[in-house]
Amino acid sequence: MGSDDVLDLIDALKSGELRLDEVADRFRQRTWRRSKGPAAENYEEMAAGAQGDPSANVPGSIDEVIAAYDRGEITREQYRVLAHAVADSINAEAARAAEGGSSE
């Protein structure tokens, strides 16, 4: 498997190509996109945001993991493990950013 795409990893899990712990490790190593954009700073940004589809999944975000669970593609246990792996990755990225900001 050449891609580190979330859906490809979930497909590899479903097909048995990768074990749950392997997918979780890859989830911990990747960078995750935010599923929501930054907060609106003015009325125009708020109005523009209101025009978007609030239910649209953001590719490369935890939205794809949630959607796979909602579609029944992964079990509750798989979802729990993968969601924790995503959280680990996001927390590690935030810690690195905080360390980088404090050294300036």
Backbone as CSV, one residue per row, in Angstrom:
resi,resn,N_x,N_y,N_z,CA_x,CA_y,CA_z,C_x,C_y,C_z
1,MET,0.862,-1.179,0.000,0.000,0.000,0.000,0.900,1.230,0.000
2,GLY,0.791,2.065,-1.020,1.670,3.214,-1.142,1.150,4.475,-0.496
3,SER,-0.123,4.539,-0.227,-0.715,5.774,0.279,-0.917,5.708,1.786
4,ASP,-0.815,6.868,2.420,-1.069,6.955,3.857,-2.447,7.567,4.094
5,ASP,-3.293,7.502,3.081,-4.632,8.063,3.163,-5.468,7.317,4.200
6,VAL,-6.270,8.050,4.927,-7.081,7.469,6.003,-7.985,6.357,5.478
7,LEU,-8.679,6.605,4.387,-9.592,5.591,3.852,-8.844,4.354,3.376
8,ASP,-7.654,4.551,2.797,-6.846,3.405,2.376,-6.439,2.565,3.583
9,LEU,-6.082,3.227,4.674,-5.696,2.497,5.887,-6.876,1.739,6.472
10,ILE,-8.045,2.355,6.460,-9.243,1.677,6.967,-9.590,0.487,6.070
11,ASP,-9.457,0.664,4.745,-9.705,-0.449,3.820,-8.727,-1.593,4.070
12,ALA,-7.446,-1.252,4.331,-6.444,-2.285,4.611,-6.779,-3.024,5.905
13,LEU,-7.327,-2.317,6.873,-7.756,-2.946,8.124,-8.910,-3.912,7.842
14,LYS,-9.884,-3.441,7.080,-11.052,-4.282,6.781,-10.673,-5.531,5.998
15,SER,-9.721,-5.401,5.083,-9.333,-6.538,4.245,-8.371,-7.488,4.946
16,GLY,-7.833,-7.072,6.096,-6.875,-7.899,6.809,-5.440,-7.668,6.367
17,GLU,-5.236,-6.739,5.433,-3.883,-6.425,4.967,-3.043,-5.840,6.108
18,LEU,-3.687,-5.049,6.980,-3.028,-4.481,8.155,-3.831,-4.848,9.396
19,ARG,-3.123,-5.047,10.506,-3.781,-5.294,11.792,-4.181,-3.957,12.414
20,LEU,-5.057,-4.013,13.391,-5.531,-2.809,14.070,-4.376,-2.032,14.682
21,ASP,-3.441,-2.721,15.330,-2.318,-2.014,15.950,-1.432,-1.336,14.913
22,GLU,-1.318,-1.918,13.725,-0.519,-1.298,12.658,-1.183,-0.020,12.144
23,VAL,-2.495,-0.076,11.955,-3.221,1.117,11.505,-3.152,2.196,12.582
24,ALA,-3.317,1.811,13.836,-3.236,2.782,14.934,-1.858,3.435,14.966
25,ASP,-0.793,2.650,14.759,0.562,3.221,14.737,0.702,4.241,13.597
26,ARG,0.167,3.913,12.442,0.229,4.859,11.317,-0.595,6.105,11.607
27,PHE,-1.727,5.929,12.278,-2.550,7.083,12.649,-1.785,7.985,13.618
28,ARG,-1.017,7.394,14.526,-0.237,8.190,15.487,0.890,8.957,14.801
29,GLN,1.392,8.430,13.696,2.537,9.031,13.006,2.150,10.108,11.990
30,ARG,0.913,10.138,11.588,0.523,11.074,10.534,0.056,12.402,11.128
31,THR,-0.010,13.410,10.278,-0.554,14.710,10.658,-2.026,14.725,10.270
32,TRP,-2.856,15.220,11.169,-4.297,15.223,10.948,-4.785,16.622,10.630
33,ARG,-5.638,16.712,9.612,-6.262,17.981,9.267,-7.363,18.278,10.273
34,ARG,-7.596,19.559,10.494,-8.705,19.955,11.360,-10.019,19.691,10.628
35,SER,-11.005,19.227,11.380,-12.294,18.988,10.740,-13.150,20.244,10.704
36,LYS,-12.738,21.251,11.439,-13.428,22.541,11.408,-12.378,23.621,11.195
37,GLY,-12.748,24.624,10.455,-11.831,25.726,10.211,-11.716,26.621,11.433
38,PRO,-10.857,27.629,11.338,-10.718,28.555,12.463,-12.018,29.328,12.691
39,ALA,-12.186,29.818,13.893,-13.395,30.585,14.234,-13.451,31.860,13.399
40,ALA,-14.651,32.236,13.024,-14.843,33.458,12.242,-14.453,34.679,13.064
41,GLU,-13.769,35.606,12.403,-13.337,36.818,13.087,-14.247,38.000,12.816
42,ASN,-15.124,37.861,11.820,-16.041,38.963,11.513,-17.323,38.396,10.903
43,TYR,-18.269,39.282,10.662,-19.570,38.859,10.168,-19.469,38.196,8.788
44,GLU,-18.630,38.746,7.912,-18.509,38.191,6.566,-18.005,36.745,6.605
45,GLU,-17.005,36.493,7.460,-16.490,35.125,7.593,-17.552,34.198,8.174
46,MET,-18.318,34.690,9.129,-19.378,33.892,9.733,-20.446,33.560,8.688
47,ALA,-20.820,34.543,7.871,-21.825,34.321,6.839,-21.320,33.335,5.791
48,ALA,-20.060,33.467,5.405,-19.483,32.539,4.428,-19.455,31.126,4.988
49,GLY,-19.115,30.972,6.253,-19.089,29.665,6.877,-20.466,29.035,6.973
50,ALA,-21.476,29.848,7.162,-22.847,29.348,7.273,-23.347,28.793,5.944
51,GLN,-22.745,29.217,4.852,-23.164,28.748,3.535,-22.604,27.365,3.206
52,GLY,-21.577,26.951,3.923,-20.952,25.650,3.673,-21.798,24.504,4.197
53,ASP,-21.462,23.310,3.779,-22.163,22.108,4.214,-21.607,21.676,5.570
54,PRO,-22.388,21.815,6.644,-21.873,21.477,7.977,-21.624,19.983,8.159
55,SER,-22.215,19.161,7.318,-22.045,17.727,7.476,-20.950,17.163,6.576
56,ALA,-20.284,18.014,5.812,-19.247,17.535,4.903,-18.040,17.027,5.690
57,ASN,-17.565,15.851,5.307,-16.374,15.284,5.945,-15.139,15.940,5.353
58,VAL,-14.186,16.247,6.196,-12.924,16.830,5.755,-11.954,15.690,5.500
59,PRO,-11.478,15.532,4.248,-10.515,14.463,3.960,-9.266,14.622,4.819
60,GLY,-8.753,13.501,5.305,-7.543,13.532,6.115,-7.773,13.952,7.554
61,SER,-9.043,14.001,7.971,-9.364,14.374,9.346,-10.040,13.198,10.050
62,ILE,-10.274,13.363,11.322,-10.959,12.318,12.080,-12.383,12.089,11.556
63,ASP,-12.888,13.039,10.778,-14.216,12.868,10.173,-14.297,11.550,9.402
64,GLU,-13.208,11.171,8.739,-13.216,9.941,7.947,-13.300,8.701,8.837
65,VAL,-12.699,8.759,10.003,-12.765,7.641,10.952,-14.186,7.533,11.505
66,ILE,-14.759,8.673,11.863,-16.128,8.698,12.384,-17.109,8.179,11.333
67,ALA,-16.934,8.618,10.096,-17.824,8.183,9.016,-17.714,6.678,8.778
68,ALA,-16.493,6.141,8.842,-16.313,4.691,8.669,-17.051,3.924,9.760
69,TYR,-16.994,4.425,10.980,-17.720,3.787,12.074,-19.236,3.905,11.846
70,ASP,-19.688,5.088,11.463,-21.122,5.295,11.229,-21.649,4.401,10.107
71,ARG,-20.803,4.114,9.115,-21.209,3.241,7.999,-21.093,1.761,8.363
72,GLY,-20.573,1.453,9.551,-20.423,0.064,9.973,-19.197,-0.612,9.383
73,GLU,-18.247,0.182,8.879,-17.053,-0.388,8.271,-16.018,-0.810,9.309
74,ILE,-16.073,-0.211,10.491,-15.189,-0.604,11.588,-16.054,-0.827,12.824
75,THR,-15.555,-1.673,13.702,-16.304,-1.993,14.919,-16.129,-0.883,15.954
76,ARG,-16.905,-1.002,17.015,-16.799,-0.037,18.109,-15.396,-0.062,18.729
77,GLU,-14.850,-1.254,18.927,-13.501,-1.388,19.488,-12.457,-0.800,18.538
78,GLN,-12.572,-1.079,17.252,-11.638,-0.506,16.278,-11.729,1.020,16.281
79,TYR,-12.953,1.521,16.330,-13.140,2.970,16.379,-12.470,3.562,17.618
80,ARG,-12.656,2.925,18.759,-12.072,3.423,20.002,-10.549,3.484,19.899
81,VAL,-9.945,2.419,19.415,-8.480,2.372,19.284,-8.001,3.430,18.300
82,LEU,-8.669,3.542,17.156,-8.232,4.493,16.134,-8.458,5.941,16.570
83,ALA,-9.565,6.211,17.237,-9.826,7.571,17.719,-8.785,7.991,18.759
84,HIS,-8.391,7.060,19.616,-7.338,7.357,20.594,-6.002,7.610,19.896
85,ALA,-5.724,6.853,18.828,-4.484,7.063,18.074,-4.483,8.444,17.421
86,VAL,-5.628,8.858,16.879,-5.741,10.203,16.299,-5.487,11.248,17.378
87,ALA,-6.109,11.070,18.540,-5.926,12.021,19.647,-4.465,12.076,20.074
88,ASP,-3.792,10.929,20.136,-2.375,10.904,20.485,-1.563,11.737,19.502
89,SER,-1.854,11.575,18.221,-1.134,12.311,17.183,-1.379,13.813,17.295
90,ILE,-2.632,14.202,17.473,-2.978,15.624,17.589,-2.334,16.229,18.829
91,ASN,-2.365,15.505,19.948,-1.748,15.999,21.181,-0.239,16.131,21.042
92,ALA,0.403,15.167,20.375,1.853,15.239,20.169,2.206,16.429,19.283
93,GLU,1.405,16.663,18.264,1.648,17.811,17.383,1.490,19.130,18.145
94,ALA,0.479,19.216,18.997,0.271,20.425,19.805,1.432,20.636,20.774
95,ALA,1.941,19.551,21.352,3.074,19.658,22.280,4.324,20.144,21.548
96,ARG,4.546,19.617,20.332,5.698,20.070,19.546,5.563,21.549,19.208
97,ALA,4.359,21.978,18.854,4.127,23.386,18.512,4.363,24.266,19.728
98,ALA,3.921,23.801,20.891,4.100,24.586,22.117,5.583,24.698,22.477
99,GLU,6.316,23.617,22.297,7.756,23.644,22.565,8.471,24.580,21.614
100,GLY,8.073,24.554,20.358,8.685,25.424,19.359,8.393,26.885,19.621
101,GLY,7.188,27.183,20.108,6.796,28.564,20.396,7.462,29.117,21.642
102,SER,7.784,28.245,22.598,8.369,28.720,23.856,9.866,28.953,23.753
103,SER,10.507,28.440,22.697,11.955,28.603,22.586,12.339,29.891,21.875
104,GLU,11.396,30.647,21.370,11.719,31.870,20.641,11.976,33.029,21.536
